[in-house]
Amino acid sequence: MDEFASRFVYPSPELADFMAGHGIILFGSDAPSMDGMNSKNLSGHNALRRNGIAILEGLLLAGVPDGVYELIALPLKIEGGDGSPVRAILRA
C-alpha cells in the first residue's frame, strides 16, 4: 500500500467482550488502529484492554499462506509506555 488508509475496519467494544468470553487473549489486525481515525474516546482500545486482550496493529500478512503458526512478538521496553512497536515473527 502506497497511501495511508483513512478508512479501515476495527473492533467494536461488543466484539471485544465477545472475544473475551471465548478466551481470546490477542487480537491482531492489518488496520493501523483499533479505533476509527477520528476517535476521541478510543472505545476499541479500551474495551480490548479492559478484557485483557493484547493488541497487534498494522500486521502485514498478505504474503503469508494459510496455516498454523507460532507468533513471536517482541516489544521494546519503553519506560512509562502503554504500547510498543514489536518485531513480529511467524514460525511454521
N, C-alpha and C positions, 0 to 999 in steps of 0.2 A: 504494500500500500504506500502510495507516494504522498497522500494527504491525511491529515488528522481527521478522523471520523467524528463529526459533531453529533451524529445520531447513532445510537447503539442500544442493544438490549442489556438490561441489568436486572438483578433480582429484586422482587418486592419484599417487604417485611413479612408478608404472609408466606412467601416461598421459603424464607429463612426459617420461620417457625416450623414449616412442614419438613424441611430437610433435617432440622434438629430432632424432630420427632422420629425420624427414620435413621438416626445415628450418623448422619453426615458430619464429618469434622473438618472438611476442607472444600472450598468452592473455588474453582479456577475458571477463568473466562478470558477470551481474547479481547474483551472490551477494555477500554482504558480506565474504567471506574465501576464501582458497584452502585453508583447513583448517576442520575442524569446530569448533563453538563451544567445546568443552572441550579442544581440542588443547593439549598442553604442549610437544610437540616440533616443531610446525609443519612436518611432513613434506612437505606440498604446496608451501608457500612455498620450503622448502629445495631440493626437487627441481627446481622451476622455475628457481630462481636458479642451481643447480649446472649446469643445462643452458643457461644464458644466455638464458632466456625471460623477457621483460618481462611484468609483470602489470598488468592494469587490473581493479579490483574495483568493484562497485556500479554497473555501467552501466545506464542506463535506455533500453532500445531498443524498448519496447513499441509506440511510435507510428511507428517507422521502417519504411517499406516495404522489401521485398526489393530488392536491387540491389547494384551495385558502387559503393563509396565510397572516398574518401581520408579517412583518420583523422589528425587532428591532435590530439595530446595534450601540452599544455604544462604541465610540472611546476613547482612552486615550488622555488627553490633553498634548501634547508634545510641549514645547516651541521651536519655530523655525522650527518645523517639517512640512513636507508636506504630511505626511501619518501617520497611526497608526494601530496597531492591534485593533480589535474590539471584543467585546463579542456579537456574533450574535445569536439571538433567533428568532425562528418561533413560532407564536401563531395562532392556528386554529381559 
